[in-house]
Amino acid sequence: MARVFITGSAAGLGQLSARLLIEQGHKVVLHARNVERGHDAFEKNAEAENVLIGDLSNHEETKRLAWQLNELGTFDAVIHNAAVYQRSSKEIFAVNTLAPYVLTCLIRRPKRLIYLTSGMHLYGRPKLEDFSANNSSISYSDSKLHVLMLCMAVARKWSDVYSNAVNPGWVPTKMGGRGAPYDLKKGYETQTWLAVSNDEKAKVSGHYFFHQKERSYNPEANDLLLQEKFLAACKDITGISFPE
């Protein structure tokens, strides 16, 4: 039995991932951005161990979320699921790019880290020179490339952690819309598999998965110089160093 924390687990893929893990007998701690959504999260997954509240668009609340999680003890896996899509560039940058970085740095190191990215990362650009607190140029695609860069940097630096990225596909959630063409179940199976499975194919690091199969991805994510510049830029804007 594993203990798993999932960001953005009040609805969508995060909520479905939590349900599947609970059904499999694992302990799950949920996350929601406010108290109202926290109640929704518990209604949908009443057997969860706990639900933590924190608005990932707010830097101080993101740090507080990490501290609250550490007070609960250690986790076997953390799934960085939370993201926003059709929002301002400032909010996309805060939630999709900076929050996973901050949480990765501050949460007590788990055995496995899973980062949800998107096929749209292929159209993203690093834009590291544009990083700022009031950023207005980072797109959703850019942010999903950032998530993949973070995942690969973690895989390279933390040899004792399985760090992998998942493209869930365009699935019919609130974010994806009813007309999304991919299978909803396949949209959340891969991250849960990577979080808890003893399958040797899941016990790897530095890989990009789509429906439990490895796929090619934007080679900029593996550029060591870009990774280091990314980590340095995140440190500059958050004041938090990446733990070597």
N, C-alpha and C positions, 0 to 999 in steps of 0.2 A: 504493500500500500504506500502510495506517494502522497506528499503534501504539496499542493500547487497553488500559486497565486496568479490570477488573471486580471490584467487591467482591462477596463471597459467591458465588464461582464454583466451589465444590467440588461443588455439587449443584444440582438444580432449574433454574430459568430462567437463572441465572448460568452454570451449566455448559453448558447448551444454547446460550446466546448465544456463549460462548467457542468452542464447537465450530464453529458456523456461521461465525464470523469467521475462524477458522483455515482452514477449508475454502475460504474466499474468498481466502486468501493474505495475510491481515493478521497482524501480530505482536500477541500477546496476553499480558499478564501477569495471572496468576490471583491470587486471594486466598482464604485459609481462616482460620478462627478459631484452629486449633491445628495442630500438626505432623501428627497422624494424618489430619486432614481434608485437610491439604496434600498428603499422599501420595495420598489418594483423588483429589484434583483433578488431579494429574499423571497418574495412571493413566487417567483419562477423557479427558484432553487432553494427551497426551505431547509434542505438537509445540508446546506453549506456550513462550514465551520464559523464563518464570520463574514462581515462586509465592511470594507473600509471606504471612507469618503475622502475625496480629494479632486479638485478641479485641476487637471493637468495643464490648462492654459495659464495657470497661476504658479509662478516659480516657487513661492513660499509654501503653497499647498502641496506641490509635488514633493518638496523636501520633507514636509511633515508626514506625507503618506509613507515615504521610505522609513522614517523613524518609527511610525506606528507599526509597520510591517516587521521591523527588526525586533520590536518589543514582543511580538508574537512568537519569536524564535526563528529557527532555520527552515528553509523550504527546499524541497528536492528540485522543483522547477518553477520558473517564472515565465509566463507567456505574455509578451508585450503585444497585446491585441488592440488597445485603444488607438483610435485615429479619427480625424475629421476630414471631410472632403470638400463640400461646397461652402467653405467659410473664407474669412479674410486670410490673406497671406500671413499676417502676424499670428493668427490663431493656429493655422496649419503648421507654421514653424515651431511654435511653442509646444503644441500637443504631439505632433508627429516626429519632430526632430529632437528637440531639447529634452522633452520629458523622458523618452527612453534612455537617453544619455545620463540624465541625472539619476534616474532610478537604478540603472546599471551600476553607476558609481557608488551609490549610497546603500543599496540593499545588500545585506549580508550575502556573500557569494553562494548561489545555489549550485547544484550539480549540473543543471541543464537550463539553458536560456533559449527561448524561441521568440523570434522577431517576425511579426507579420508585415510583409512588404506588399508589393503589387506588381503585376506585369507592366504597369505604367511607369515603373522605375526605369525602363528601357528608354523612355523619352526624357528622363530627368537629367539635370546637370548639377554638379557639386555647388557652384556659386558660392564658394567659401569666402570670397572677397565681399560678399553681400551680407554676411552674418551680422546682425545687430538686434538689439532689443525691440526695435520698432520696425522690423523687417517687413518690406512690402513687395518683395520680388520672388520669394520662394513659392513654387507651385506644389501641388500635391505630388506630381511626378518627381520633382526634386526631393521632396521630403522622404519619399519611399526609396530613393537612391541613398539618401543619408542613413536610413535604417539599415540598409544592406551593408553599407560601409562600416557602420558600428558593429554589426554582427560579425563581419569578417575580421575586424580589428580585435574584437574580443576573442574570437577563435584563435587568432595568432598569438595573443598575449597571455591568455589564460589556458594553459595546457590541461588543467584539471577540470575544465568545464566543457560540456558539449554545447556549442553555440551554433545555431542554425537559423535560416530564414525560410519563410513559407509564403508563397503566393497562393492565396485561397481561391483565386479565380473570380470572375465576375458572376457573383451568385445573388439570388433574389432576397436580399436583406433590405432594410430601410435605406442603407447607403447605396446598395447596388440597384435597387428598383425592381418592380415586379417582372419586368421584361428581361431580366438578366438570364443568359443562356445556360450557365453551368449548374451542375447538381449541388443543391444546398448542403447536403450531407457531406459530400466530398470537400466542401469549403471549410469544414471544421475538423475533419478526421485527422488530417496530417499533423496539425499542431498538438493534438492530444496524444497521438502516436509518438511524436518526438519527445513529449514531456514525460511519458511513463513506460514506454515499451522496452522490453529486453531484447527485442529484435536487433541483431547486429547491424542491420541497415539503418537503425535509428540511433545507434550509439556511435555517432560520427560528429565531426565538427567542421565548420566552415563550408557548409553546403547550402544550396538553394533548392527548395523542394516545391513541386506542384503535384498535388494528389499523390503523395508518397513516392514520387519519382524525382530524381535529380534532373535539373534543367540548366541550360546555359543562362548566363545573366550578363549584365553590363560589366565589362572588364574594368571599368573605373573603380568598382567596388573593391577590387583586389590590388589596386595601386597603393603600395606601401607609403609613398610620399603623400598621396592624397589622404590616406587614412590618418597619418600623423598630423597633417594640417587640419583635418576635420576635428580630431580630438583636441588640438590646441585651440581651435576657434571656439569649440564648445566650452572649454575651460575658461577662455577669456570672457565669454558672455555670461556664464553661470557662476564663475568663481569656484568651481568644483573640479579638482584634478582627477584624471582617470587613474585608478589604482593599478600600479604595475605589478 
